[in-house]
Amino acid sequence: MLGKLFKLLMYLLIIGFIALVAYAYVGPFFGADFAPAQTETREPVSLPAE
């Protein structure tokens, strides 16, 4: 009984992984945008003078 449950969980894990990879590749064609928002950041830096 425990072996069948473990096997079922392994199958679900593998199917879930394949679905996640497929969504990562096919998602942009359906409007899913995975790119982070890009903003320019400027910070002043003071270097020690020698």
Jmol script that loads the backbone (N, CA, C; Angstrom):
load data "model"
ATOM      1  N   MET A   1       0.827  -1.193   0.000  1.00  0.00           N
ATOM      2  CA  MET A   1       0.000   0.000   0.000  1.00  0.00           C
ATOM      3  C   MET A   1       0.873   1.259   0.000  1.00  0.00           C
ATOM      4  N   LEU A   2       1.894   1.279   0.841  1.00  0.00           N
ATOM      5  CA  LEU A   2       2.768   2.447   0.922  1.00  0.00           C
ATOM      6  C   LEU A   2       3.585   2.600  -0.357  1.00  0.00           C
ATOM      7  N   GLY A   3       3.959   1.497  -0.978  1.00  0.00           N
ATOM      8  CA  GLY A   3       4.708   1.534  -2.233  1.00  0.00           C
ATOM      9  C   GLY A   3       3.883   2.142  -3.360  1.00  0.00           C
ATOM     10  N   LYS A   4       2.585   1.810  -3.415  1.00  0.00           N
ATOM     11  CA  LYS A   4       1.708   2.368  -4.440  1.00  0.00           C
ATOM     12  C   LYS A   4       1.523   3.867  -4.231  1.00  0.00           C
ATOM     13  N   LEU A   5       1.415   4.287  -2.989  1.00  0.00           N
ATOM     14  CA  LEU A   5       1.267   5.709  -2.689  1.00  0.00           C
ATOM     15  C   LEU A   5       2.524   6.467  -3.080  1.00  0.00           C
ATOM     16  N   PHE A   6       3.679   5.909  -2.779  1.00  0.00           N
ATOM     17  CA  PHE A   6       4.949   6.537  -3.153  1.00  0.00           C
ATOM     18  C   PHE A   6       5.083   6.631  -4.670  1.00  0.00           C
ATOM     19  N   LYS A   7       4.705   5.574  -5.367  1.00  0.00           N
ATOM     20  CA  LYS A   7       4.769   5.573  -6.821  1.00  0.00           C
ATOM     21  C   LYS A   7       3.823   6.630  -7.400  1.00  0.00           C
ATOM     22  N   LEU A   8       2.636   6.756  -6.855  1.00  0.00           N
ATOM     23  CA  LEU A   8       1.674   7.761  -7.307  1.00  0.00           C
ATOM     24  C   LEU A   8       2.217   9.172  -7.081  1.00  0.00           C
ATOM     25  N   LEU A   9       2.817   9.402  -5.936  1.00  0.00           N
ATOM     26  CA  LEU A   9       3.391  10.716  -5.659  1.00  0.00           C
ATOM     27  C   LEU A   9       4.550  11.032  -6.594  1.00  0.00           C
ATOM     28  N   MET A  10       5.343  10.045  -6.924  1.00  0.00           N
ATOM     29  CA  MET A  10       6.440  10.265  -7.867  1.00  0.00           C
ATOM     30  C   MET A  10       5.912  10.597  -9.256  1.00  0.00           C
ATOM     31  N   TYR A  11       4.858   9.893  -9.688  1.00  0.00           N
ATOM     32  CA  TYR A  11       4.252  10.202 -10.982  1.00  0.00           C
ATOM     33  C   TYR A  11       3.689  11.620 -10.995  1.00  0.00           C
ATOM     34  N   LEU A  12       3.012  12.015  -9.925  1.00  0.00           N
ATOM     35  CA  LEU A  12       2.460  13.372  -9.850  1.00  0.00           C
ATOM     36  C   LEU A  12       3.565  14.418  -9.851  1.00  0.00           C
ATOM     37  N   LEU A  13       4.662  14.140  -9.180  1.00  0.00           N
ATOM     38  CA  LEU A  13       5.796  15.056  -9.153  1.00  0.00           C
ATOM     39  C   LEU A  13       6.396  15.215 -10.554  1.00  0.00           C
ATOM     40  N   ILE A  14       6.558  14.131 -11.261  1.00  0.00           N
ATOM     41  CA  ILE A  14       7.118  14.186 -12.611  1.00  0.00           C
ATOM     42  C   ILE A  14       6.174  14.918 -13.562  1.00  0.00           C
ATOM     43  N   ILE A  15       4.887  14.625 -13.484  1.00  0.00           N
ATOM     44  CA  ILE A  15       3.912  15.299 -14.346  1.00  0.00           C
ATOM     45  C   ILE A  15       3.860  16.788 -14.021  1.00  0.00           C
ATOM     46  N   GLY A  16       3.926  17.136 -12.750  1.00  0.00           N
ATOM     47  CA  GLY A  16       3.927  18.543 -12.363  1.00  0.00           C
ATOM     48  C   GLY A  16       5.157  19.265 -12.873  1.00  0.00           C
ATOM     49  N   PHE A  17       6.309  18.630 -12.819  1.00  0.00           N
ATOM     50  CA  PHE A  17       7.536  19.232 -13.324  1.00  0.00           C
ATOM     51  C   PHE A  17       7.456  19.452 -14.829  1.00  0.00           C
ATOM     52  N   ILE A  18       6.954  18.467 -15.551  1.00  0.00           N
ATOM     53  CA  ILE A  18       6.807  18.601 -17.002  1.00  0.00           C
ATOM     54  C   ILE A  18       5.822  19.717 -17.329  1.00  0.00           C
ATOM     55  N   ALA A  19       4.734  19.821 -16.577  1.00  0.00           N
ATOM     56  CA  ALA A  19       3.752  20.886 -16.813  1.00  0.00           C
ATOM     57  C   ALA A  19       4.358  22.255 -16.526  1.00  0.00           C
ATOM     58  N   LEU A  20       5.160  22.369 -15.498  1.00  0.00           N
ATOM     59  CA  LEU A  20       5.804  23.644 -15.176  1.00  0.00           C
ATOM     60  C   LEU A  20       6.784  24.064 -16.268  1.00  0.00           C
ATOM     61  N   VAL A  21       7.565  23.134 -16.772  1.00  0.00           N
ATOM     62  CA  VAL A  21       8.502  23.436 -17.852  1.00  0.00           C
ATOM     63  C   VAL A  21       7.740  23.814 -19.118  1.00  0.00           C
ATOM     64  N   ALA A  22       6.664  23.110 -19.422  1.00  0.00           N
ATOM     65  CA  ALA A  22       5.857  23.430 -20.602  1.00  0.00           C
ATOM     66  C   ALA A  22       5.243  24.820 -20.468  1.00  0.00           C
ATOM     67  N   TYR A  23       4.769  25.170 -19.283  1.00  0.00           N
ATOM     68  CA  TYR A  23       4.193  26.500 -19.066  1.00  0.00           C
ATOM     69  C   TYR A  23       5.254  27.588 -19.215  1.00  0.00           C
ATOM     70  N   ALA A  24       6.466  27.315 -18.774  1.00  0.00           N
ATOM     71  CA  ALA A  24       7.540  28.299 -18.898  1.00  0.00           C
ATOM     72  C   ALA A  24       7.873  28.562 -20.360  1.00  0.00           C
ATOM     73  N   TYR A  25       7.796  27.547 -21.202  1.00  0.00           N
ATOM     74  CA  TYR A  25       8.107  27.726 -22.618  1.00  0.00           C
ATOM     75  C   TYR A  25       6.911  28.258 -23.411  1.00  0.00           C
ATOM     76  N   VAL A  26       5.701  27.810 -23.099  1.00  0.00           N
ATOM     77  CA  VAL A  26       4.520  28.160 -23.890  1.00  0.00           C
ATOM     78  C   VAL A  26       3.802  29.373 -23.318  1.00  0.00           C
ATOM     79  N   GLY A  27       4.012  29.714 -22.065  1.00  0.00           N
ATOM     80  CA  GLY A  27       3.305  30.810 -21.409  1.00  0.00           C
ATOM     81  C   GLY A  27       3.401  32.148 -22.110  1.00  0.00           C
ATOM     82  N   PRO A  28       4.577  32.572 -22.584  1.00  0.00           N
ATOM     83  CA  PRO A  28       4.660  33.865 -23.270  1.00  0.00           C
ATOM     84  C   PRO A  28       3.787  33.958 -24.526  1.00  0.00           C
ATOM     85  N   PHE A  29       3.472  32.843 -25.169  1.00  0.00           N
ATOM     86  CA  PHE A  29       2.601  32.873 -26.340  1.00  0.00           C
ATOM     87  C   PHE A  29       1.155  33.169 -25.950  1.00  0.00           C
ATOM     88  N   PHE A  30       0.805  32.937 -24.683  1.00  0.00           N
ATOM     89  CA  PHE A  30      -0.564  33.164 -24.214  1.00  0.00           C
ATOM     90  C   PHE A  30      -0.677  34.383 -23.315  1.00  0.00           C
ATOM     91  N   GLY A  31       0.339  35.240 -23.301  1.00  0.00           N
ATOM     92  CA  GLY A  31       0.245  36.494 -22.575  1.00  0.00           C
ATOM     93  C   GLY A  31       0.899  36.507 -21.205  1.00  0.00           C
ATOM     94  N   ALA A  32       1.508  35.431 -20.771  1.00  0.00           N
ATOM     95  CA  ALA A  32       2.192  35.417 -19.476  1.00  0.00           C
ATOM     96  C   ALA A  32       3.567  36.040 -19.665  1.00  0.00           C
ATOM     97  N   ASP A  33       3.850  37.107 -18.927  1.00  0.00           N
ATOM     98  CA  ASP A  33       5.128  37.807 -19.057  1.00  0.00           C
ATOM     99  C   ASP A  33       5.960  37.514 -17.818  1.00  0.00           C
ATOM    100  N   PHE A  34       7.080  36.847 -18.004  1.00  0.00           N
ATOM    101  CA  PHE A  34       7.918  36.437 -16.883  1.00  0.00           C
ATOM    102  C   PHE A  34       9.078  37.399 -16.634  1.00  0.00           C
ATOM    103  N   ALA A  35       9.202  38.434 -17.452  1.00  0.00           N
ATOM    104  CA  ALA A  35      10.314  39.370 -17.310  1.00  0.00           C
ATOM    105  C   ALA A  35      10.059  40.300 -16.124  1.00  0.00           C
ATOM    106  N   PRO A  36      11.082  40.598 -15.338  1.00  0.00           N
ATOM    107  CA  PRO A  36      10.901  41.535 -14.221  1.00  0.00           C
ATOM    108  C   PRO A  36      10.755  42.963 -14.738  1.00  0.00           C
ATOM    109  N   ALA A  37      10.128  43.791 -13.932  1.00  0.00           N
ATOM    110  CA  ALA A  37       9.994  45.201 -14.288  1.00  0.00           C
ATOM    111  C   ALA A  37      11.377  45.848 -14.242  1.00  0.00           C
ATOM    112  N   GLN A  38      11.724  46.575 -15.293  1.00  0.00           N
ATOM    113  CA  GLN A  38      13.046  47.173 -15.375  1.00  0.00           C
ATOM    114  C   GLN A  38      12.956  48.654 -15.028  1.00  0.00           C
ATOM    115  N   THR A  39      13.746  49.050 -14.061  1.00  0.00           N
ATOM    116  CA  THR A  39      13.831  50.455 -13.686  1.00  0.00           C
ATOM    117  C   THR A  39      15.300  50.831 -13.560  1.00  0.00           C
ATOM    118  N   GLU A  40      15.606  52.077 -13.915  1.00  0.00           N
ATOM    119  CA  GLU A  40      16.974  52.545 -13.806  1.00  0.00           C
ATOM    120  C   GLU A  40      17.188  53.126 -12.417  1.00  0.00           C
ATOM    121  N   THR A  41      18.246  52.718 -11.775  1.00  0.00           N
ATOM    122  CA  THR A  41      18.561  53.201 -10.433  1.00  0.00           C
ATOM    123  C   THR A  41      19.943  53.834 -10.462  1.00  0.00           C
ATOM    124  N   ARG A  42      20.014  55.065  -9.950  1.00  0.00           N
ATOM    125  CA  ARG A  42      21.312  55.758  -9.872  1.00  0.00           C
ATOM    126  C   ARG A  42      21.578  56.091  -8.421  1.00  0.00           C
ATOM    127  N   GLU A  43      22.754  55.732  -7.968  1.00  0.00           N
ATOM    128  CA  GLU A  43      23.165  56.034  -6.602  1.00  0.00           C
ATOM    129  C   GLU A  43      24.545  56.674  -6.620  1.00  0.00           C
ATOM    130  N   PRO A  44      24.708  57.768  -5.928  1.00  0.00           N
ATOM    131  CA  PRO A  44      26.038  58.404  -5.889  1.00  0.00           C
ATOM    132  C   PRO A  44      27.019  57.542  -5.085  1.00  0.00           C
ATOM    133  N   VAL A  45      28.241  57.471  -5.565  1.00  0.00           N
ATOM    134  CA  VAL A  45      29.282  56.696  -4.894  1.00  0.00           C
ATOM    135  C   VAL A  45      30.437  57.637  -4.594  1.00  0.00           C
ATOM    136  N   SER A  46      30.881  57.649  -3.364  1.00  0.00           N
ATOM    137  CA  SER A  46      32.035  58.472  -3.020  1.00  0.00           C
ATOM    138  C   SER A  46      33.231  57.556  -2.769  1.00  0.00           C
ATOM    139  N   LEU A  47      34.299  57.780  -3.523  1.00  0.00           N
ATOM    140  CA  LEU A  47      35.491  56.965  -3.397  1.00  0.00           C
ATOM    141  C   LEU A  47      36.507  57.701  -2.523  1.00  0.00           C
ATOM    142  N   PRO A  48      37.233  56.983  -1.688  1.00  0.00           N
ATOM    143  CA  PRO A  48      38.231  57.646  -0.862  1.00  0.00           C
ATOM    144  C   PRO A  48      39.407  58.140  -1.725  1.00  0.00           C
ATOM    145  N   ALA A  49      39.804  59.375  -1.508  1.00  0.00           N
ATOM    146  CA  ALA A  49      40.919  59.940  -2.259  1.00  0.00           C
ATOM    147  C   ALA A  49      42.238  59.553  -1.598  1.00  0.00           C
ATOM    148  N   GLU A  50      43.188  59.198  -2.403  1.00  0.00           N
ATOM    149  CA  GLU A  50      44.493  58.807  -1.843  1.00  0.00           C
ATOM    150  C   GLU A  50      45.515  59.876  -2.106  1.00  0.00           C
TER     151      GLU A  50
END
end "model"
wireframe off; spacefill off
backbone 0.3
color backbone group
